[in-house]
Amino acid sequence: MFSDKVVLITGGAGGIGGGIAKMFLEQGALVIINDISPSALNSYLSNLGELKKKAVSYEANVSSSAQVDSMIKYIYSKFGRIDVLVNAAGFGIIAPSISDISDDEWDLVLNVNLKGAFYTCRSVTPIMKKQKSGRIINISSLAGKTKSVIAGVHYTSAKAGLLGLTRHLADELMTSNITVNAICPGVTKTNLVCEQKTKEELATIATKIPMQKLGTVDDVVKAVKYFADFENSYITGISLDVNGGLFMN
Ligand SMILES: NC(=O)c1ccc[n+]([C@@H]2O[C@H](COP(=O)([O-])OP(=O)(O)OC[C@H]3O[C@@H](n4cnc5c(N)ncnc54)[C@H](O)[C@@H]3O)[C@@H](O)[C@H]2O)c1
């Protein structure tokens, strides 16, 4: 399905990003897997088996515009195009109250989840415009629609901002055959979530979800595949909820 495509995934060594990268590799794409963590990149790549052949790892911090610009420049000079960008780098910090959030924590969460996507989108759009073709998919969150189940007000703000970025950029690129969409996963079972909540706490969260279960990486991957499909050219500026019915709009 994506055999002639060059795909960049930020946070690609993580739970959701890793699942997305694997799907694109299985579909024949050349996948640049970006992450800030060299150890996560190494262990992700070492588990790819045969799929590793079409995977390129690239260590960079998406919060740095210089690092993002170098990464995009490198990909374009080496592979000559960038067809799909998935912004999956991100994390939340638990903060029961706004008073618990320091200036540095606010900046950290906003810088990765929102500014990082701004940097990658800004850097990649001239290339996609030149190609007259592209797909941008931002991994926002249920938090961006309502409020975070686990993290604090900084995370909710960042993910809501990412939905604004998605809509506005979609409008800007409307006549360039580039779609920009967002996915809003609910609580999805990844290492990030399992580190922040005990098994018992996650079981309690599951009882509050109408479908009575947490989301899986695969649930999010399916939504990414849908938006990345180059046959889907008339859907842009939207956000897709993948949350087991916890929030409907
Ligand atoms: N797991 C959930 O319940 C859930 C729900 C909604 C949205 N999300 C979003 O999905 C995305 C992936 O989350 P996950 O659960 O897979 O977490 P994860 O921790 O498994 O993956 C995130 C990856 O991003 C990388 N990363 C962090 N900061 C970075 C930076 N500055 N530059 C580049 N890479 C960086 C991490 O090293 C990690 O590998 C995040 O944006 C998260 O906010 C997750």
The ligand as an SDF file (V2000), in Angstrom:
LIG
                    3D

 44 48  0  0  0  0  0  0  0  0999 V2000
   -0.6320    6.0050   25.4380 N   0  0  0  0  0  0  0  0  0  0  0  0
   -1.7230    6.7550   25.5380 C   0  0  0  0  0  0  0  0  0  0  0  0
   -2.6470    6.4730   26.3230 O   0  0  0  0  0  0  0  0  0  0  0  0
   -1.8810    7.9540   24.6690 C   0  0  0  0  0  0  0  0  0  0  0  0
   -3.1500    8.5220   24.5660 C   0  0  0  0  0  0  0  0  0  0  0  0
   -3.3210    9.6340   23.7580 C   0  0  0  0  0  0  0  0  0  0  0  0
   -2.2580   10.1690   23.0800 C   0  0  0  0  0  0  0  0  0  0  0  0
   -1.0320    9.6130   23.2070 N   0  0  0  0  0  0  0  0  0  0  0  0
    0.0600   10.2190   22.4840 C   0  0  0  0  0  0  0  0  0  0  0  0
    0.6380    9.2600   21.6260 O   0  0  0  0  0  0  0  0  0  0  0  0
    2.0120    9.5610   21.4240 C   0  0  0  0  0  0  0  0  0  0  0  0
    2.8530    8.3370   21.7350 C   0  0  0  0  0  0  0  0  0  0  0  0
    2.6330    7.9670   23.0850 O   0  0  0  0  0  0  0  0  0  0  0  0
    3.0560    6.5360   23.6540 P   0  0  0  0  0  0  0  0  0  0  0  0
    2.0330    6.1330   24.6260 O   0  0  0  0  0  0  0  0  0  0  0  0
    3.3970    5.6320   22.5370 O   0  0  0  0  0  0  0  0  0  0  0  0
    4.3470    6.9290   24.4950 O   0  0  0  0  0  0  0  0  0  0  0  0
    5.8270    6.3480   24.4440 P   0  0  0  0  0  0  0  0  0  0  0  0
    6.5420    6.9660   25.5910 O   0  0  0  0  0  0  0  0  0  0  0  0
    5.8050    4.8760   24.3380 O   0  0  0  0  0  0  0  0  0  0  0  0
    6.3820    6.9520   23.0700 O   0  0  0  0  0  0  0  0  0  0  0  0
    6.7380    8.2870   22.9090 C   0  0  0  0  0  0  0  0  0  0  0  0
    8.0990    8.3340   22.2410 C   0  0  0  0  0  0  0  0  0  0  0  0
    8.4090    9.7090   21.9920 O   0  0  0  0  0  0  0  0  0  0  0  0
    9.7940    9.8780   22.2470 C   0  0  0  0  0  0  0  0  0  0  0  0
   10.0660   11.2770   22.5440 N   0  0  0  0  0  0  0  0  0  0  0  0
    9.8030   11.9490   23.6960 C   0  0  0  0  0  0  0  0  0  0  0  0
   10.2470   13.2020   23.6050 N   0  0  0  0  0  0  0  0  0  0  0  0
   10.7780   13.3400   22.3710 C   0  0  0  0  0  0  0  0  0  0  0  0
   11.4070   14.4180   21.6920 C   0  0  0  0  0  0  0  0  0  0  0  0
   11.5670   15.6110   22.2990 N   0  0  0  0  0  0  0  0  0  0  0  0
   11.8550   14.2210   20.4370 N   0  0  0  0  0  0  0  0  0  0  0  0
   11.7120   13.0130   19.8250 C   0  0  0  0  0  0  0  0  0  0  0  0
   11.1370   11.9550   20.4390 N   0  0  0  0  0  0  0  0  0  0  0  0
   10.6750   12.1140   21.6880 C   0  0  0  0  0  0  0  0  0  0  0  0
   10.0660    8.9670   23.4390 C   0  0  0  0  0  0  0  0  0  0  0  0
   11.4460    8.6670   23.5750 O   0  0  0  0  0  0  0  0  0  0  0  0
    9.2070    7.7590   23.1170 C   0  0  0  0  0  0  0  0  0  0  0  0
    9.9350    6.7680   22.4230 O   0  0  0  0  0  0  0  0  0  0  0  0
    2.3070   10.7610   22.3210 C   0  0  0  0  0  0  0  0  0  0  0  0
    2.2100   11.9450   21.5720 O   0  0  0  0  0  0  0  0  0  0  0  0
    1.1980   10.6990   23.3520 C   0  0  0  0  0  0  0  0  0  0  0  0
    0.9390   11.9680   23.9070 O   0  0  0  0  0  0  0  0  0  0  0  0
   -0.8170    8.5130   23.9860 C   0  0  0  0  0  0  0  0  0  0  0  0
  1  2  1  0
  2  3  2  0
  2  4  1  0
  4  5  1  0
  4 44  2  0
  5  6  2  0
  6  7  1  0
  7  8  2  0
  8  9  1  0
  8 44  1  0
  9 10  1  0
  9 42  1  0
 10 11  1  0
 11 12  1  0
 11 40  1  0
 12 13  1  0
 13 14  1  0
 14 15  2  0
 14 16  1  0
 14 17  1  0
 17 18  1  0
 18 19  2  0
 18 20  1  0
 18 21  1  0
 21 22  1  0
 22 23  1  0
 23 24  1  0
 23 38  1  0
 24 25  1  0
 25 26  1  0
 25 36  1  0
 26 27  1  0
 26 35  1  0
 27 28  2  0
 28 29  1  0
 29 30  1  0
 29 35  2  0
 30 31  1  0
 30 32  2  0
 32 33  1  0
 33 34  2  0
 34 35  1  0
 36 37  1  0
 36 38  1  0
 38 39  1  0
 40 41  1  0
 40 42  1  0
 42 43  1  0
M  CHG  2   8   1  16  -1
M  END
$$$$
